[in-house]
Amino acid sequence: GAGVSQSPRYKVAKRGQDVALRCDPISGHVSLFWYQQALGQGPEFLTYFQNEAQLDKSGLPSDRFFAERPEGSVSTLKIQRTQQEDSAVYLCASSLAGLPYEQYFGPGTRLTVT
Amino acid sequence: KNEVEQSPQNLTAQEGEFITINCSYSVGISALHWLQQHPGGGIVSLFMLSSGKKKHGRLIATINIQEKHSSLHITASHPRDSAVYICAVRPITGTASKLTFGTGTRLQVTL
């Protein structure tokens, strides 16, 4: 079956531009997670949705980062006024529920801010 | 100190060798994941475990909850096993589903 998909796969933005990254989770998966992975590092948690509710956004690095999942399926991570330090791979993962199900990861979106 | 530490950071092995990657963590957890990441970024979940041992093909994962330690073993390694292997834990405190990741072990298997 279809896995988690993300688009675009690669995005180059000029500093100061706004970007929107999309995640299509596996159909029926209740939970959705966004992670940020800097070069050479492990992923770091950004935010978590259960259906359309954003239950934890403690990992969002600044108020320039905003995520939504209005209908409980597709999610968008928006970054306003991008900075060079935002350059990273943004990973989306989904799971059937919070516990104890494992998370299925998408291929990621590589964002480069120039 | 990171909550999740992996060793070694980099590992080169010859085809056929037995490989061990270690993960130590400092918090109480409800589960531990082993993930594989190939160049290009995509992550594949290999194992999720909370006790004991799991085996899938040439891969074996073990966990010792008391010692807060897990190992990933690869038997009869092959060049296609070359990837970054990441350990991630689900802490008991905080958001139930939130994973905390190690920085990964980069494995290169040569012919």
Interface residues (C-beta under 8 A of the other chain):
Chain A: S31 F33 Y35 Q37 G40 Q41 G42 P43 E44 F45 Y48 L55 D56 S58 V89 L91 A93 S95 G98 L99 P100 E102 Q103 Y104 F105 G106 P107 G108 R110
Chain B: V4 S30 A31 H33 L35 G40 G41 G42 I43 V44 S45 M48 S50 I86 A88 R90 G94 T95 A96 S97 K98 L99 T100 F101 G102 T103 G104
